[in-house]
Amino acid sequence: MATVAVDANGADLGPREVAEGAMLAAQEGVKVLVFGPADQIGEVGAGVTVVDSPVSIAKSPEPASAARSTPDASIVRAAKAVGEGEAAKTAVAQSEFDVRETARAIAGRSRRVFAPRLVVVTVTASEWQLAVRELAARAFVVLLDVSEPTSNVLWELEELTSTGTPYVAIGELGQVARVASPAAEDFPDDGLACRLRALLGEREILAYTTDPRGLGRFARALRAVLLERERFCEATAAPARGSARSAPSRSAGP
């Protein structure tokens, strides 16, 4: 069962409205940790746990410094819950500040583990592009599923390409074949598929199937790609370290 950490402070309609949404999610089988003022949240149903966190920095003019100096703030405690595994699989970001704190928490936790961890970040529609930028900036490499040539996927691909962010294009085998040579009936808007092909150019798409053996083959192929990327990073970093060590020191003259 997924566990979601939610900051209830700073919501437009108040903490109780966030709790009402949490209870709806709990009815669908999601466990929710709600961080906010318990006296304003009130009673909640099964599947929802209230963590009394009345301190809010939602309106702070300097959110980054406020987060560092206010460890008891609700958003900081919610992000910490994601980082330490209390809400190990899922995080909810409702604002620009939430997005940045969640990305920072995920990046911090990733440095302490030796295997991939899946974290699903749910963001509001107005913040999804920021979430892509923040998470991609902290990632060793981005996996981008291009199975469906939507406008959102094209924006993500353009963003990764323009910023030089390393990424691996992946896709479901049947969909990838149609993207590579689409028939008119495959996609209602063939223009999206054409733009996708143009953006990908000659880049290889790592295809997967959803059967157990197919997923096993995909995992092995992906591991090989990531190891190759790691060796490349180590090889390019070594000359830079050597240059730094061999650079002559300079002392200030009289």
C-alpha positions as CSV (number, residue, x, y, z in Angstrom):
1,M,0.0,0.0,0.0
2,A,1.3,3.4,-0.9
3,T,1.9,6.0,1.8
4,V,1.5,9.7,1.0
5,A,3.0,12.6,3.0
6,V,0.9,15.8,2.7
7,D,1.6,19.3,4.0
8,A,-1.7,20.8,5.1
9,N,-0.4,24.3,6.0
10,G,-0.7,27.0,3.4
11,A,-3.7,25.4,1.6
12,D,-6.1,28.0,0.1
13,L,-9.1,26.5,1.9
14,G,-7.3,25.6,5.1
15,P,-5.9,22.4,6.7
16,R,-9.3,20.8,7.1
17,E,-9.9,20.8,3.3
18,V,-6.6,18.9,2.8
19,A,-7.7,16.4,5.5
20,E,-11.0,15.9,3.6
21,G,-9.0,15.0,0.5
22,A,-6.8,12.7,2.4
23,M,-9.8,10.8,3.7
24,L,-11.0,10.4,0.1
25,A,-7.6,9.0,-0.9
26,A,-7.7,6.6,2.1
27,Q,-11.0,5.2,0.8
28,E,-9.1,4.2,-2.3
29,G,-6.5,2.3,-0.3
30,V,-3.9,5.0,0.1
31,K,-2.3,5.6,3.5
32,V,-1.9,9.3,4.2
33,L,0.3,11.2,6.7
34,V,-1.1,14.7,7.1
35,F,1.3,17.3,8.5
36,G,-0.3,20.4,10.0
37,P,-2.1,21.9,13.0
38,A,-4.1,19.0,14.6
39,D,-6.6,21.3,16.2
40,Q,-7.6,22.7,12.8
41,I,-7.5,19.4,11.0
42,G,-9.9,17.7,13.5
43,E,-11.0,14.1,13.4
44,V,-9.9,11.9,10.5
45,G,-10.9,8.5,9.3
46,A,-9.1,5.2,9.0
47,G,-6.0,5.3,6.9
48,V,-5.2,8.9,7.7
49,T,-2.6,9.8,10.4
50,V,-2.3,13.4,11.6
51,V,1.2,14.5,12.6
52,D,0.7,17.7,14.6
53,S,2.9,20.3,12.9
54,P,1.5,23.8,13.5
55,V,4.6,25.6,12.3
56,S,4.2,26.9,8.7
57,I,6.7,28.6,6.5
58,A,4.4,28.6,3.4
59,K,4.4,32.4,3.2
60,S,8.1,32.9,4.0
61,P,9.8,35.3,1.5
62,E,13.0,33.1,1.7
63,P,11.6,29.5,1.7
64,A,15.0,27.8,1.4
65,S,16.6,29.6,4.4
66,A,13.3,29.2,6.3
67,A,13.4,25.4,5.7
68,R,17.0,25.2,7.0
69,S,16.3,27.2,10.1
70,T,12.9,25.8,10.9
71,P,13.2,22.0,11.2
72,D,9.7,21.7,12.9
73,A,7.9,23.3,9.9
74,S,5.2,21.1,8.5
75,I,6.7,20.9,4.9
76,V,10.2,20.1,6.3
77,R,8.8,17.3,8.4
78,A,6.7,15.9,5.5
79,A,9.8,16.0,3.2
80,K,11.8,14.3,6.0
81,A,9.2,11.6,6.2
82,V,9.7,10.9,2.5
83,G,13.5,10.9,2.9
84,E,13.5,8.5,5.9
85,G,11.0,6.1,4.5
86,E,7.8,6.8,6.6
87,A,6.3,7.8,3.3
88,A,8.8,5.8,1.2
89,K,7.0,5.6,-2.0
90,T,4.9,8.7,-2.6
91,A,5.0,12.5,-2.0
92,V,2.5,15.2,-2.8
93,A,3.7,18.7,-3.9
94,Q,1.1,21.5,-4.0
95,S,3.4,24.5,-4.5
96,E,6.7,25.6,-5.9
97,F,8.3,25.3,-2.5
98,D,6.9,21.8,-2.0
99,V,8.4,20.7,-5.3
100,R,11.8,22.0,-4.4
101,E,11.8,20.5,-0.9
102,T,10.6,17.2,-2.2
103,A,13.2,17.1,-4.9
104,R,15.9,17.9,-2.3
105,A,14.7,15.2,0.0
106,I,14.6,12.5,-2.7
107,A,18.1,13.5,-3.9
108,G,19.4,13.3,-0.3
109,R,17.9,9.9,0.3
110,S,19.2,8.6,-3.1
111,R,22.8,9.3,-2.0
112,R,22.4,6.9,0.9
113,V,21.2,3.9,-1.0
114,F,22.8,1.4,-3.4
115,A,19.8,0.3,-5.4
116,P,17.0,2.2,-7.3
117,R,14.1,3.4,-5.2
118,L,10.8,4.4,-6.8
119,V,9.2,7.5,-5.5
120,V,6.0,8.7,-7.1
121,V,5.7,12.5,-6.8
122,T,2.2,13.8,-7.4
123,V,2.1,17.6,-8.2
124,T,-0.6,20.1,-9.1
125,A,-1.1,20.9,-12.8
126,S,0.5,24.3,-12.4
127,E,3.8,22.9,-11.0
128,W,4.5,19.8,-13.1
129,Q,7.0,21.4,-15.4
130,L,8.9,22.8,-12.4
131,A,8.9,19.3,-10.9
132,V,10.4,17.8,-14.1
133,R,13.2,20.5,-14.0
134,E,14.0,20.1,-10.3
135,L,14.0,16.3,-10.3
136,A,16.0,16.1,-13.6
137,A,18.6,18.5,-12.3
138,R,19.3,16.2,-9.4
139,A,19.2,12.9,-11.3
140,F,22.2,10.9,-12.5
141,V,20.2,10.1,-15.6
142,V,16.6,10.5,-16.6
143,L,14.4,7.7,-17.9
144,L,11.8,9.1,-20.3
145,D,9.0,6.9,-21.5
146,V,8.2,7.9,-25.1
147,S,5.5,5.2,-25.7
148,E,2.8,7.9,-26.2
149,P,3.7,11.0,-28.2
150,T,1.8,13.5,-26.2
151,S,2.5,17.2,-25.9
152,N,3.8,16.8,-22.3
153,V,6.3,14.1,-23.4
154,L,7.5,16.4,-26.2
155,W,7.9,19.3,-23.7
156,E,9.9,17.0,-21.4
157,L,12.1,15.8,-24.3
158,E,12.7,19.4,-25.5
159,E,13.6,20.4,-21.9
160,L,16.1,17.6,-21.4
161,T,17.7,18.3,-24.8
162,S,18.0,22.0,-24.4
163,T,19.6,21.7,-20.9
164,G,21.9,18.9,-21.9
165,T,20.4,16.6,-19.2
166,P,21.5,12.9,-19.8
167,Y,18.5,10.7,-20.5
168,V,17.6,7.3,-21.7
169,A,14.5,7.0,-23.9
170,I,12.4,3.9,-23.1
171,G,9.1,2.7,-24.4
172,E,6.7,-0.3,-24.7
173,L,7.8,-2.4,-27.6
174,G,4.6,-2.3,-29.6
175,Q,4.2,1.4,-29.1
176,V,7.8,2.1,-30.0
177,A,7.4,0.3,-33.3
178,R,4.3,2.4,-34.1
179,V,6.2,5.6,-33.1
180,A,9.1,4.7,-35.3
181,S,6.8,4.2,-38.3
182,P,3.3,5.3,-37.4
183,A,0.2,4.6,-39.6
184,A,-2.5,7.3,-39.7
185,E,-4.8,5.2,-37.5
186,D,-2.2,4.7,-34.7
187,F,-2.2,8.3,-33.5
188,P,-5.0,10.8,-34.0
189,D,-2.4,13.6,-34.3
190,D,0.4,12.3,-36.4
191,G,2.2,15.6,-36.0
192,L,3.1,14.7,-32.5
193,A,4.7,11.5,-33.6
194,C,6.6,13.3,-36.3
195,R,8.0,15.8,-33.8
196,L,8.9,13.0,-31.4
197,R,10.9,11.2,-34.1
198,A,12.6,14.5,-35.1
199,L,13.6,15.2,-31.5
200,L,14.9,11.7,-30.9
201,G,16.9,11.6,-34.1
202,E,19.1,8.6,-34.2
203,R,18.9,8.0,-30.4
204,E,18.2,4.4,-29.5
205,I,14.9,3.6,-27.6
206,L,15.2,0.9,-25.0
207,A,12.0,-1.1,-25.5
208,Y,10.3,-3.2,-22.8
209,T,7.4,-5.6,-22.6
210,T,5.3,-6.1,-19.5
211,D,5.6,-9.9,-19.2
212,P,8.1,-11.1,-16.5
213,R,10.7,-12.4,-19.0
214,G,10.5,-9.2,-21.0
215,L,10.8,-7.0,-17.9
216,G,13.9,-9.1,-16.9
217,R,15.5,-8.5,-20.3
218,F,14.7,-4.8,-20.0
219,A,16.2,-4.6,-16.5
220,R,19.4,-6.2,-17.7
221,A,19.7,-3.9,-20.8
222,L,18.9,-0.8,-18.7
223,R,21.6,-1.8,-16.1
224,A,24.1,-2.1,-18.9
225,V,23.2,1.4,-20.2
226,L,23.5,2.9,-16.7
227,L,26.9,1.2,-16.1
228,E,28.1,2.6,-19.4
229,R,27.0,6.0,-18.4
230,E,28.7,5.7,-15.0
231,R,32.0,4.6,-16.7
232,F,31.7,7.6,-19.0
233,C,31.3,10.0,-16.1
234,E,34.2,8.5,-14.3
235,A,36.4,8.7,-17.4
236,T,35.5,12.4,-18.0
237,A,36.0,13.3,-14.3
238,A,39.5,11.8,-14.0
239,P,41.3,14.3,-16.3
240,A,39.6,17.2,-14.5
241,R,40.8,15.9,-11.2
242,G,44.3,15.4,-12.6
243,S,44.3,18.9,-14.0
244,A,43.3,20.3,-10.6
245,R,46.1,18.4,-8.8
246,S,48.8,19.5,-11.4
247,A,47.9,23.1,-11.5
248,P,50.7,25.3,-10.1
249,S,50.0,27.1,-6.9
250,R,50.3,30.8,-6.9
251,S,51.2,33.0,-4.0
252,A,50.5,36.7,-3.7
253,G,53.6,38.8,-4.3
254,P,54.6,41.8,-2.5
